[in-house]
Amino acid sequence: MSIDTSTGSAMPNSVAGEAVAELDGIRMSFGGNVVLDDVRLPVHPGFTGLIGPNGAGKTTCLNVISGYLRPDQGDVRIGGRSVVGRSAHQIAKLGVSRTFQTPRLIPDLSAVENVMVGAGRHFRGGHLAELFGLPTARHDERRLRGLARELLTTFGLGEHPERAASQFPIGSQKIIEVARGLLNEPRLLLLDEPAAGLGAEDVDRLVTGLTSWATGRDAAVLIIEHDLELITRLCPNVAVLHFGRIIQSGAPRDVLRDPVVVEAYLGADFATGD
């Protein structure tokens, strides 16, 4: 296994400015089994990759940030404010969106309707306005439907926006879920293995769509991924999680050549290029 780490990220963003989100000394255990141990990870505007072997605690990091889990110790800050103890719903309202390893779409809804599900915090009139079809709700729905269509087009899926989500292949369903997360105009997007199960064409759609969306924004994207080619294309900064601890972070070309990372995660084949 070998990849070319000499090329730079596809994104112009670099690690600069204040962190959008921070994990600070996070410890998390389940039944005495320590899953995260003193994890410290800043997530700056642009793309940050989080890699590591299965069971390293990567998804647990996302669950802690997004409020699905409360850490035993440490702090999670978004925009400089602690969010530990807030519910997942409250954290989402702060502008945090996430995807899951398995797409969580509503199969009978169309692609565009599934994307629109992600826009709850942008409905100005609230659920009662939606229920009674008030003018503000109708206006919001038209506006958000248009934005949802634009996102599908950005990701190369704009040809059949009214097709039921269940009729799309799994790769396209995962991309629809990413688009749904973006309709929320998040300040922080958490992607859990978005390229898993995708073919090369879908990976290109994903990279192109994310790059297009992120350009000119101060939003941060934290990506868990085993596809190291995707990580090197998108992320100017990558952190390696191993047995619940961050063992290395920095530019992909440096991290992926580090002997500790090679031994702990990538294996001897990566080092030799066999």
N, C-alpha and C positions, 0 to 999 in steps of 0.2 A: 504494500500500500504506500503510495506517495502522492503528494499534491504539490503544486507550484505555489510557494509562499512568497515569491519575489514580487508579485504584483500588489498594488495598493488596493484599498477599499474602493468600491464603486461610489461610495458616498463622499461628498466634500467635507462632511462634518468630521471634526476631530475632537478628542477629549479635552474640552475647554469649558470654562465657565462653571457656574454652580451646578451641583448635581440635582437632577429632577427628583430622584429617589435615592435613599441610602439604607442599606442594611448595616446596623452598627452593633457588633458583638452579639449576634443572634445565636441562641442555643435552643434547640428543639429536640425533644425526645418522645418516644412512644413506648410505654411499658418498660422503661429503663434502657431502651436502645437509643443511643444518641445519634440523631440523624443530621443535625446541624450543630457545629461546635465553633463558637466565636467567629461566625461569618461576618466579614466586613466587606461590603461591596457598594461603591458609588455607581449610579447609573446617570451618565451625563447626556445632554442632548445629542441626538444621532443614534447610532446603533452600537449596542454592547452585546457581545456573545457570551453565553455561559455554557461551557462544555464539561464533559466528564463521563465516566462510565455509568452504566445503569446502576441505580441504587445509590448514587453519590449524594442525592439530596436536592437535585436541581428543581424538580417540580415542587418540592416542599418549600423552596425559596419563593417561588411564585405564589404559592398558597399563603405564605406568611405576608408577603407584600400586599396581596389583594384582599386580605382579611378573612380568608377561609380558615386559617389557623392562627392562634395566638401563641407567640413564642414563650418559652419558659423564662428566657432572659433576653435582654438587649432591646433595641429600639428600631423602629421602622419610621423613616421620615419621608414625606412627600412634600416637595416645595418647602422644605425646612421645618415642617410641622409633624409632630409625632402622630401616627395613626394607630398605634397599638391599642387594642380594645374596641376599635370601631368595627362595625359590621361590614361585610363585603358590599352591601348595598350603599352604605355611607361612603365607603372608599371609592366606589364606582362614580358617585356623584362628584367626587373631587377631580374626575377626569382620568380614571384608570380603567383601561379595557384589557381583556385577556382572551386568549383562545385556549383550547384544550387539545390533548393529543388525539382524541376522537371527536370529530365534528359534532356539535350539539345543535343541529338545525331542526326546524319544524318541517318534517318531510312533505306535508300536504300544502304548505305555503310556497309561493313562487320564490325564485332567487331574489328578486327585488324586495319582496315582503320580508324575507329572512334578514336581509341587510337592514331594513327599516326597524327591525326589532331592537337594534343596537342604539337607537336614538332617543331612548326614554327621557334623558335629562334635558333634551332640547324641545320637548313639547311644552310650550309656555302656558297653555291653558289647563294643564293637568288632565287626569283621567276623566273627571266629570265632563269637561269640555269635549273630550273624545266621545264619551258615551252619548251625549245629547247632540253631537254634530254641530257644535257652535262654530261661527265663522273663523275664530282664531285657530281652532283645531283643524278645520278643513284647509286653511291656508298653510299651517304647519305640515300637514300630511302631503300636500302638493309639493311643497318646497323640499321636504325630506325624500320623497319619492324620486324627485329629480336628482338630488345628490346621490341617492343610492344607485341610480342608473349610471351616473357618472363614474362612481367607484367601480362598478362592474365592468364598465368600458375600460377604465384604467388598468384593470387586471385581465383584460382580454376576454371577458365573459359577457359583454354587452349585447351579443347577438340575440340571445333568447332570455331576456329578463323575466318574462312571465311564465317560464317553464318551471314546473314543480321541482323543488330542491332534490327530491328523491330520484329524479330522472337524470341528474348529473352524475358523472363518475366521481369516485371518492376524492380524487385529486382536486377536482373543481369544487366539490363541497367544502374542502378545507380552505380553499381560496375565498369562497363565499363567506365563510366564518371570519376570515381575516378582514374582509371588506366590512362586515358587520361591526367589528371592533373599531374600525376607523371612522364610521359614521358618527360615532360619539365625539369626534374631534378630540381624542385623548391627549393629555399632556404626557401620559405614560402608557405604552402598549406593551403587554406581556404576551409573548408568543411561545407556546409549548410545542416544540417539534413540528413547525408548520410544513416542513418539506418531507416529513415521513410518508412514504408511500407514493410520492409524486414522481412522475417521469421527468425527463430533462426539459421537455417543453413547458410543463407546468411550473417547474422550478424557475425557468426563465421568466414566466409570467409573474410569479411571486416576487422575484427580485426586482423586475422592472416596475411593477406596481408599487411596491414598498418604497423604492428609490424615488419614484415620481411623487408619491404622497409626502414623503419626508422633506424633500427639497424645499428650502425656504421656511421651514417650521422649526421651532425650538423644542419640539416634542422629543421624547426619549423612547427608544424601542429596546427592550431586553429580550433576547432570543435564546431559547434552549434549542440546541440542534446537534445532531450527530453528523450532518452533512457538512464536513469541514470546508468543502469548496464554497458552499453558500456563506459560511461564516467569513471566510477570507474575502469574498466578494463584497459583503455588506459591512462588516464590522471593523472599524479602526482600533477597537479595543476588545479583548477577550479575556475572560477569567476562567480558570480551571478549578473545578470542585472535585475533591477526592476524599472519600470517607468523611463527608460532611465539613471539610475545611477547604478554604481557598489556598491552593498550593502555588499558584502563579497567576500573574495578570500582566497585560501589556499588549503590544502590537502582535497580530497573529503570526507574522513571520518570525518573531522572536520567541513567542510562547511555544509554538509548535516545533521549535528546534531545541527547546530546553531539555536536557537529559532527564531531569526529574519528571517532566510531563511525558516524555517518550516512554519512560519505564512504567509510570503509573497508569497511563491511559492508552497511548497510541501503539505501544508494542514494538518489538525489535524489527518487524517488517517495515514499519514506517521509517525507522532510522536508516535501514539499509537500502530502502527503495525496492525491495523484492516484491 
